[in-house]
Amino acid sequence: MAQQQFIPKKYNSTIDSGKVSWESPSNIALIKYWGKKKDQIPENPSISFTLKNCKTITTVSFSKKETQAYFSFEVFLDGEKKDDFKPKIETFFERVEVYLPFLRAYHFKIETENTFPHSSGIASSASGMSALALCLMSIEKQLIEANNALGAVERPFNEAYFNQKASFLARLGSGSACRSIEGDLIVWGKTKQIEGSSDLFGVKYPYKVHGNFKDFQDTILLVDKGEKQVSSTVGHNLMHNHPYAKNRFRQAHDNFETLKPILESGNLKAFIQLMESEALTLHAMMMTSMPYFILMKPNTLEIINKIWKFRQKTNLHIGFTLDAGANVHILYPKNETAKILEFIKNELVAHCQNGHYICDQIGFGARLIKNE
């Protein structure tokens, strides 16, 4: 589907006011994307597990205003007004206005809260921007249904189109946000290995997945809860002139070919090997860019080495992945939870900032809470 098909026909704003709420989860990439082109297009495909408990709850209240000369909105996080969030939302509105032409017709009150700590190494931009995109899609759906009731001929919304456009819009706010709309495995980025894959939005992984990956667990160790040393935008831009960029992008495509039979067969050892290699490759790209940077901390390495020793000793299927930060996501099958959690509590939590960690598991996407 070309992006032009996300542009609606003109409609009148027949709704004076309303309120809609969505909750949307974060996600953790298994094959990473690092580097993007214009308009939030990824340089390479990625695939992620959608999380269940680490999510953002967003409520958007809207009321019609007299002038359409400007965007009008206010943003609240945990009940506190956040004017420093406004530039990012303004940029997002500018990017998506052609696809949501009602944005200037209303004043919006955006209220958001997370179920996980701020700066905890969990992608709040993914959950936050996807939740906002879903709220805006619900508003558009109301407007189109109201206009169709008056004799308009805009296409009715079905769930597949709704989710696809929400993913498309979320991507324009934060790239990884397009992978948070649905679950449990979501692919973003065009690759010949995955039928139906697209650079424009995330799609559900379409092939067989072994029962070994059902109810997979993700325990997040909060090594460093401080602000990022380098923003994701800066990090992605450093891939433009990176000496190893082309090989990295090719590797990501090749890893999809490797991953497909792993997911089908349930080969947990091969899965862990690929997942950990991807995590370390991501950080290798950061360490070899110009300027270069290291986001792992000494405790990150302590945790990784202890995981490797524990895995070798016990033959349990415990592995790690990393995002662009110091915190560690530990992934493992549900049937090995008791022994692995005991190891985490006894051996790894000491390396976390203030002993903080989060237990999560694989989830199945966003949920509508309120639409009135």
N, C-alpha and C positions, 0 to 999 in steps of 0.2 A: 504494500500500500504506500503510495507516494504521500509526502507530507501535505500536499495540497488538499488531500481528502479529509484532513483534519480541520480545514477552514469551513465554518458553517455558512449557510446562506444568511443574508441579513434578516434580523428579527427585531421586533420591537420589545422593549423592556416592559413587560406587562405586570411584573411582580414588584410591589413597593418595598417589601422587606422580608427578611427570613433569617434562619439560622441552620447551620449544618455542622455536624461533627463526625470526624473519622479518626480511627486509630490506625497507624501504619508502623510496621516493624523496621528495624535495621536489618542489615544482611552482612555476611562475611564472604568475601570472594575466595574461591579456591584457585582458579586461574585468574591472575590479576590483570587489570588494565592500568597502564602507566604511560601517559602521553595522549594528547587529544588534538584534534584538528579544530577548525572553525565550527562554531555552533554546537559545541559539546559532542562532537563526533569522535568516537574512540579510535586510537591508532591500531588497537588490536582487540579481539573479542575476549570476553570474560564470562565466568560462570560463578554463581554464588549460592550458598545456602541462605534461605530466608530464616531469620530468627523468630522466636515466639514471644518472649517476655520483654525484651529490650525494644521499646516502641515509643512513639510520640503520639499524644492525643491532641488534636487540633480542632478548635471550634471557630468557625467563621460566621460572624453576624454581618448582615448587609442591609443597607437602607438606601433608597434612591436619593440622589442629590440633583441640584438644579443644573449645574454646569458640568460639561464633559471635557473641559479644557485640560484636566490633569488627573492623575491617580490620587486617590484619597484613602488612606488606611492608617491604622495604628496597630502596634504589635506588643503583645504581652507574653512573657515567659514566667510561669509559676505565679501569675497574678501581678507581676512587676512590669511596668512599662519599659520597653527595650528599644529606644530610638536608634541604638547602634546596629540593630538588625535591619533598619529601614532601607539602607542602600542596597543590600542584597535582594530584598523583596522588590524594590523599585526596578532593579536590573531584570529580575525575573518577569515582572509585569510587562516591561518593554519587549522582552523576547517573545512572550506568549500572546500579546495583545491581538495579533492577527488571527489567532486561533480561538480567542475568547474575547470577542468584540464588545462584551458588556462591561469590561473592567473599569472604564471611565464613567459609567453610568451610576455607580454605587460608591458609597463609603463603606469600607470594610473594617471590622474589628477582628483581629486575628489573635486568638488566645491559644497558647500552646504549652504543653508540659511533657516532660520525659519521664519514663519509668526507671531511668538509669542516671547516674551522676553526670553532670556536665564535664567535658574534657576527660572522659573515662576511657578513651580509646575505642569507643563504639561510635559508628558513623551516624551521628545525630543529623547531619545534613541529608543523609539518605532517608531516614525516617521522617524528618521534618518537612522536607520539600515534597516527598511523596504524599504525606498527609494533607499538605496545603493544596497540591494538585488535585487530589481526590475531592476535597471540599469544593473547589472551583468547578470541577466537572459535575458535581451534584447540582450546583447552582445553574449551570448551563442546561442540564437536563430538565430542571424545573421550567426554565425560560422557554425551551423548545417545545415542551409538552403544553405549556400555556399558549404559545403561539399557534401550535397545531390545532388546539381546541377552537381557535378563532379562524381556522381555515387555511393556515400556512401549510406548506408542503415539505418542511424540513424532515430529513430522515429520522425515524424513531431510534432511540438508543437500545441496543441490546448489550448484554454484559460483556461480550468479547470486544465490541467497539469501545465501550466505556473504559475498560481496563487498558486497552491498547492506547487510546488517546491520553489517558491519565499517565501512563508510563512515558509516553512521548513528551508530555508537558513537564513531568517531574525531571526528566533528563536535562531540560533547559534550565532547571534550577540547580541541580547537582547531578553529575553524570551517574553515579551509583544509585541515585534515588529511583531510577527507572527499573531497578531490580527488586524493589520493595513492594510492588503492588500485589504480586501473587507469590506463590511458592509451590513446592519447596525448593526446587532447583530452577534457577532463572539464568538464561543466557542473554547477554547483550553484546552486540557487535557481529557484523556479517562475517561468516566463515562457511566454506563449502562443506565443512564437517557436520554442520547442524542445519537441517532443512528448515526453512522459514525464519532463520536468524536475520537480524536487522541492526543497522547502526542507529536507527531512529527510536527504538523502544526495546524493552526486554520481552522475551518470550519464554514460556514454560519449556523446560527440557523435554523434547518429544519422544525420547526413546526409553527402552526398558531400564529400570533401576532395581537392583537386587534388594531383597529385604534387609540385608546387612546395614543399609543406609537409612532404614526407617527409624524414626525417633533418635537420630544422632544427637549427641550432647555437645554443648559448647560452654566450657567454663572459661571466663575471661579474667585473667590475672592483671590487676591494675598496678603495673610497675611504676608508672609515672602519670599522675593526674594533672600535670601542668599543661599550659598552652603549647601548641605545636611549635617546634623550633622553626619549621618551614611550612608555609601554607601549601595545601594540595595544588592550588592553581599555579604557584611558583614551581613546585616540583614537576607538575605535568609539562609546563613550558620548557623546562630544562631538557626534555627529551628531543626537542626540535633539532638541536645540533649535537646530540649525544653520539659518541663514536661507536657505541654498540647498539644503537636504537633498532636498526633494520634487522639485526640478528635476533634481538629480543622479540620484536613483533612476529617474526617467522616462528620463533620458539613457541609463542602462545598458540598459534594456529596448529603447530605440530602436537602440542600438548592436548588439544581437543581430540585429535585422532588417537592419542594414547589413552585418554580418559574414558572414551566411549566404551571399550570392552571391559575396562575396570569397573565401571558402574553397572554394567550388565552382569558380570560374573560375581561381583561382590568381593573382589580381591582387595582386602583391607590393607595389606602390606604395600601393595603397589599404589593404592590410593594415598596412603600416608607419605610415601616417597615422593610422589608427584606434588602433593600439597606443600610439603616442606621445601622442596626445591623451588617452587613458585614464590614462596615467602622470602626465601633467601635471595632469589634473583631480583625481586622487587627492591630489596635493600642494597643489593649490588649496583643496581642502576643509580640509586641515590649517591652511593659512595664514589661512583666513577663519572658523575656529571661535573660540569664546571659552571658555577661553583659546586663543590662537593659537600655532602653533609652526612652525618651519622645520627640516626634517630634511635637506634638501639642503645640501651643503657647497660652497665655492667650486670645488673640483676636480670636483664633480658637473657644475656648469655648464660648466666648461672642456671636459669630455669631451663633453657634449651639443653644444656649439657646434662642436667639431672633427668630430663625426660628421656634422652637417648640412653642413659645408663639404666634407668628403670625399665624401659622397653626391652633392652637387651637381656636384662635379668629375668623378667617375668613373661616375656612374649605376649604381653597384652597389647591391644591395638590402640595405643595412645599416640597422637601426633599433634603438631602445633602449626599454626599459621600466624602471620603478622599483617597488620595494615601498615600505613605509613606513620609508625610511631613505635613506642617502646613496649607497649602492652602485648600480652601473649594470649591468643585464643587457643585453648586446648580442646581438640575434637576427639571423640571416642564413641563407640557403640553403647547403647543403653544397657545391654546385658553385662557390661564390664564396669558399670558405674560404681559399685560399692568399693572395689579395690582401688580404682583410679582416684576416686574422691578422697579416700583415706590417704593415698600418696600425696595428693595436692595439699590437703590440710596439714599433713605432717612435715612435708619436705619443701613445698613451693610457696605457701602463703607467707612465709617469713621474708620472702624477696619482694613482696607487694608493698606498696606505699600504705602505711597504716594497716597492713594486713587485709586490705580490701580485695574482694573478688566477687564475681557475679556468675551464678549458675543459670544457663539458658539451654535451649534445645531448638531443634529445627521446627519452623512454623510454616503456615500456609497463606500468609499474605494479610492484606489490610481488611478492616471491617467497618462498615457504616454503623455509627452509634445513634445519630439523631439527624432527622431531615424534616424541618418544619418551616 
